[in-house]
Amino acid sequence: MPISPTQFKNMNDLIVFLNDLEAKVNVLEEQNMILRNSLDEMADKNRGLVDFLKESWPKTSLFHRSFWVRALTVFGYNFVINLILSVILFILYLLLLAPMVASLLGQMPGLGQ
């Protein structure tokens, strides 16, 4: 609602209106200052949290920004764990099952000695 000169009947109405506006501006400035201070405090806390996470998280490519780097990292971890498990299972096969298969083949007529 725009202010028009006909709104004020005398100088006292104008002075009362301006004083009221000045009081509202002062209240808004105080609230703005409080909000800015709380924003600065939150920014400091967030900065501290980000620094803490950077220090405490492991240095791995799983947290890289690029999708492809993360995907290749997961593939590499999967490949390595599969390789380790395959070697362990192969050693178990050689220790347990291979002698049994060899003895079974040795007992079959016509294949052995």
C-alpha positions as CSV (number, residue, x, y, z in Angstrom):
1,M,0.0,0.0,0.0
2,P,1.8,3.2,-1.2
3,I,2.0,6.2,1.1
4,S,0.2,9.3,-0.2
5,P,0.3,12.9,1.0
6,T,-3.4,12.8,1.6
7,Q,-3.0,10.0,4.1
8,F,-1.7,12.5,6.7
9,K,-4.0,15.2,7.9
10,N,-1.4,17.1,9.8
11,M,2.3,17.1,10.7
12,N,1.8,15.2,13.9
13,D,0.3,12.2,12.0
14,L,3.4,12.2,9.7
15,I,5.8,12.3,12.7
16,V,3.9,9.5,14.5
17,F,4.0,7.4,11.3
18,L,7.8,8.1,10.8
19,N,8.6,7.3,14.4
20,D,6.7,4.0,14.1
21,L,8.6,3.1,10.9
22,E,11.9,4.0,12.6
23,A,11.0,1.7,15.6
24,K,10.2,-1.1,13.2
25,V,13.4,-0.7,11.3
26,N,15.4,-0.8,14.6
27,V,13.7,-4.0,15.6
28,L,14.4,-5.5,12.2
29,E,18.1,-4.5,12.4
30,E,18.4,-6.1,15.8
31,Q,16.8,-9.3,14.5
32,N,19.0,-9.2,11.5
33,M,22.1,-8.9,13.7
34,I,21.0,-11.9,15.8
35,L,20.4,-14.0,12.7
36,R,23.8,-13.1,11.2
37,N,25.6,-14.0,14.4
38,S,23.8,-17.4,14.5
39,L,24.6,-17.9,10.9
40,D,28.3,-17.2,11.5
41,E,28.3,-19.7,14.5
42,M,26.7,-22.4,12.3
43,A,29.2,-21.8,9.5
44,D,32.1,-22.2,12.0
45,K,30.5,-25.4,13.3
46,N,30.1,-26.7,9.8
47,R,33.6,-25.8,8.9
48,G,34.8,-27.8,12.0
49,L,32.7,-30.8,11.0
50,V,34.0,-30.8,7.4
51,D,37.6,-30.6,8.7
52,F,36.9,-33.5,11.1
53,L,35.4,-35.6,8.4
54,K,38.3,-34.9,6.0
55,E,40.8,-36.0,8.7
56,S,38.9,-39.1,10.0
57,W,37.5,-40.6,6.8
58,P,39.8,-43.1,5.0
59,K,41.8,-41.8,2.1
60,T,40.1,-43.9,-0.6
61,S,38.6,-43.4,-4.0
62,L,35.2,-44.6,-2.8
63,F,34.5,-40.9,-1.8
64,H,35.7,-39.4,-5.1
65,R,33.5,-37.0,-6.9
66,S,33.6,-38.8,-10.2
67,F,31.2,-41.7,-10.8
68,W,33.7,-43.6,-12.9
69,V,36.5,-43.5,-10.3
70,R,34.1,-44.8,-7.7
71,A,32.8,-47.5,-10.0
72,L,36.3,-48.7,-10.9
73,T,37.3,-48.6,-7.2
74,V,34.4,-50.9,-6.3
75,F,35.3,-53.2,-9.2
76,G,38.9,-53.3,-8.0
77,Y,37.9,-54.2,-4.5
78,N,35.6,-56.8,-5.7
79,F,38.3,-58.3,-8.0
80,V,40.8,-58.4,-5.2
81,I,38.5,-60.1,-2.7
82,N,37.4,-62.6,-5.3
83,L,41.1,-63.4,-6.1
84,I,41.9,-63.9,-2.4
85,L,38.9,-66.2,-1.9
86,S,39.7,-68.2,-5.1
87,V,43.3,-68.8,-3.9
88,I,42.0,-70.0,-0.5
89,L,39.4,-72.3,-2.0
90,F,42.0,-73.7,-4.5
91,I,44.4,-74.4,-1.7
92,L,41.6,-76.2,0.2
93,Y,40.8,-78.2,-2.9
94,L,44.4,-79.2,-3.3
95,L,44.7,-80.2,0.4
96,L,41.4,-82.0,0.8
97,L,39.8,-83.1,-2.5
98,A,42.7,-83.7,-4.8
99,P,44.1,-86.7,-2.7
100,M,40.6,-88.2,-2.6
101,V,40.1,-87.9,-6.3
102,A,43.6,-89.3,-6.9
103,S,43.0,-92.3,-4.6
104,L,39.6,-92.9,-6.3
105,L,41.2,-92.9,-9.8
106,G,44.0,-95.2,-8.5
107,Q,41.4,-97.7,-7.3
108,M,39.6,-97.9,-10.6
109,P,40.6,-101.0,-12.7
110,G,42.4,-100.2,-15.9
111,L,43.4,-96.6,-15.0
112,G,46.1,-97.2,-12.4
113,Q,49.1,-99.4,-12.2
